[in-house]
Amino acid sequence: MLKNRLFCRKFTSAISLIGALLLCEALAGDAAARAAHKEQQAKPVPLYKYCPKSILKFVTSGDAYMEAENYNAALKMFTAAIAIEPKAYFVYARRADTYSLLHKQDLALADLDKCISLNGTVANHYLQRGRLEDTMGKNQEALRDYEFAIAHGMTTPYKDAARVCERLGKLDKSVEHLSNCISHQRALEKIPFLFDRARVYGKLGKTALAAQDKQLAAKLLKDCGTDNIDDYPNLVRSRN
């Protein structure tokens, strides 16, 4: 009888260890997949591969001026490119960024509308337009564009869509977007969104879930070596 008990204990311990190892392997695989996805997103297609040669010099000059924060010069370059190739949709998106930085939101929105009318398949342009509409107080339009970008494979807009849903009083939908956002973040990156979800849970009267999110966020902070949420930005930078 005693031998059987000892055997059972050893067998249970072995199963627990195997389970833990499999879990670690799965988590490592998920982390690697997320890292590969981010790396792929960070490597855009080189401009020369899709930009017509007739406007390449104008677009590259415009990009250089944008990098140098010379927005008026960039605007001239992108406008010249559009005059030569009026169907070069991606230049409208660049010029929209320029207009936004020059505080000409209506012109920026018009350019993004034109960009998407010429090519409505690029999810990032919907995110770009959604964020512009967001700053202009166009909540319904912004949410529509964020959700289009999400439906076409982007994960970045989850946090944006959650914010607009909360603003519109669509609290359950806000929780859904925040949950999806959290699932795509690394441990440290989850913290602000856990606090955001806790706030929305509080508005829904789900105090137990709100407390659970706050506890998890506090635990992540403590595991990272601090109990102070004000230190969070420095912690993220130090681990990236």
Secondary structure by P-SEA (a helix, b strand, c coil): caaaaaaaaaaaaaaaaaaaaaaaaaaaaaaaaaaaaaaaaacccccccccccccaaaaaaaaaaaaacaaaaaaaaaaaaaaacccaaaaaaaaaaaaaaacaaaaaaaaaaaaaaaccccaaaaaaaaaaaaaacaaaaaaaaaaaaaaaccccaaaaaaaaaaaacaaaaaaaaaaaaaaacccccaaaaaaaaaaaaaaacaaaaaaaaaaaaaaaaaaaccccccaaaaaaaaac
